[in-house]
Amino acid sequence: MPNIKQQEKRVRSASRQRLENLRYRSTVKTLTKRLESAVTSGEAERARAEHRELTRWIDRAAARGAIHRNTAARRKAQAARLLSRSGS
C-alpha cells in the first residue's frame, strides 16, 4: 500500500484504466466471435456489418493504447481474411 498521497491516486487511476483497457480488449474478442459466427452461418450482409463494427473497435482500442498497434493491424488483417471467406 502506498504511503504517498500521489501514489495512492496513481493506484486508483491505474485500476480505472485497467478496467477500461479490459473492456476494449473484451469487446474486440466478442465482436470477433460474432464475425466468425456470421461468416459460418453464411450471412454476408451481417458479416459485413460485424466487420465494420469490429474494425472500429480495434482502431479505437489501438488509439487508446489498450492493444498494441501491431496487434491491431494483425487482428484487422485476420478479420478481413475471415470476411473474404464469406464470399462478400
One Martini backbone bead per residue (centre of mass of N, CA, C, O) as a GRO file, in nm:
protein
   88
    1MET     BB    1   0.096   0.036   0.024
    2PRO     BB    2   0.083   0.359  -0.014
    3ASN     BB    3   0.216   0.662   0.143
    4ILE     BB    4   0.163   0.842  -0.096
    5LYS     BB    5  -0.072   1.038  -0.231
    6GLN     BB    6  -0.002   1.014  -0.537
    7GLN     BB    7   0.010   0.700  -0.535
    8GLU     BB    8  -0.283   0.653  -0.461
    9LYS     BB    9  -0.392   0.787  -0.718
   10ARG     BB   10  -0.246   0.598  -0.922
   11VAL     BB   11  -0.389   0.341  -0.832
   12ARG     BB   12  -0.674   0.434  -0.903
   13SER     BB   13  -0.624   0.508  -1.207
   14ALA     BB   14  -0.507   0.232  -1.294
   15SER     BB   15  -0.765   0.067  -1.237
   16ARG     BB   16  -0.942   0.218  -1.435
   17GLN     BB   17  -0.769   0.164  -1.690
   18ARG     BB   18  -0.777  -0.144  -1.675
   19LEU     BB   19  -1.085  -0.168  -1.719
   20GLU     BB   20  -1.093  -0.022  -1.990
   21ASN     BB   21  -0.903  -0.216  -2.142
   22LEU     BB   22  -1.072  -0.468  -2.093
   23ARG     BB   23  -1.319  -0.372  -2.250
   24TYR     BB   24  -1.184  -0.353  -2.526
   25ARG     BB   25  -1.073  -0.644  -2.549
   26SER     BB   26  -1.343  -0.789  -2.506
   27THR     BB   27  -1.500  -0.663  -2.743
   28VAL     BB   28  -1.316  -0.767  -2.967
   29LYS     BB   29  -1.366  -1.067  -2.911
   30THR     BB   30  -1.673  -1.066  -2.944
   31LEU     BB   31  -1.677  -0.952  -3.240
   32THR     BB   32  -1.517  -1.185  -3.359
   33LYS     BB   33  -1.723  -1.406  -3.296
   34ARG     BB   34  -1.954  -1.278  -3.457
   35LEU     BB   35  -1.812  -1.290  -3.731
   36GLU     BB   36  -1.772  -1.595  -3.740
   37SER     BB   37  -2.077  -1.668  -3.723
   38ALA     BB   38  -2.161  -1.513  -3.980
   39VAL     BB   39  -1.980  -1.672  -4.176
   40THR     BB   40  -2.080  -1.967  -4.109
   41SER     BB   41  -2.391  -1.890  -4.177
   42GLY     BB   42  -2.384  -1.696  -4.452
   43GLU     BB   43  -2.407  -1.384  -4.365
   44ALA     BB   44  -2.301  -1.123  -4.544
   45GLU     BB   45  -2.427  -0.865  -4.425
   46ARG     BB   46  -2.359  -0.921  -4.127
   47ALA     BB   47  -2.054  -0.951  -4.170
   48ARG     BB   48  -2.003  -0.662  -4.264
   49ALA     BB   49  -2.109  -0.523  -4.008
   50GLU     BB   50  -1.917  -0.665  -3.808
   51HIS     BB   51  -1.654  -0.568  -3.940
   52ARG     BB   52  -1.697  -0.268  -3.902
   53GLU     BB   53  -1.719  -0.275  -3.592
   54LEU     BB   54  -1.448  -0.412  -3.534
   55THR     BB   55  -1.257  -0.199  -3.661
   56ARG     BB   56  -1.341   0.030  -3.478
   57TRP     BB   57  -1.254  -0.102  -3.207
   58ILE     BB   58  -0.960  -0.152  -3.279
   59ASP     BB   59  -0.881   0.141  -3.331
   60ARG     BB   60  -0.964   0.248  -3.053
   61ALA     BB   61  -0.777   0.064  -2.884
   62ALA     BB   62  -0.510   0.161  -3.013
   63ALA     BB   63  -0.540   0.466  -2.949
   64ARG     BB   64  -0.556   0.407  -2.627
   65GLY     BB   65  -0.358   0.141  -2.562
   66ALA     BB   66  -0.491  -0.146  -2.518
   67ILE     BB   67  -0.345  -0.204  -2.789
   68HIS     BB   68  -0.132  -0.277  -3.012
   69ARG     BB   69  -0.078  -0.181  -3.337
   70ASN     BB   70   0.008  -0.463  -3.443
   71THR     BB   71  -0.233  -0.614  -3.328
   72ALA     BB   72  -0.444  -0.454  -3.481
   73ALA     BB   73  -0.347  -0.527  -3.765
   74ARG     BB   74  -0.376  -0.833  -3.734
   75ARG     BB   75  -0.681  -0.842  -3.664
   76LYS     BB   76  -0.775  -0.701  -3.925
   77ALA     BB   77  -0.659  -0.911  -4.120
   78GLN     BB   78  -0.816  -1.152  -4.011
   79ALA     BB   79  -1.097  -1.030  -4.061
   80ALA     BB   80  -1.065  -0.997  -4.368
   81ARG     BB   81  -1.021  -1.294  -4.428
   82LEU     BB   82  -1.289  -1.388  -4.312
   83LEU     BB   83  -1.471  -1.218  -4.498
   84SER     BB   84  -1.367  -1.338  -4.772
   85ARG     BB   85  -1.487  -1.626  -4.706
   86SER     BB   86  -1.799  -1.532  -4.733
   87GLY     BB   87  -1.829  -1.380  -5.027
   88SER     BB   88  -1.802  -1.034  -5.000
   0.00000   0.00000   0.00000
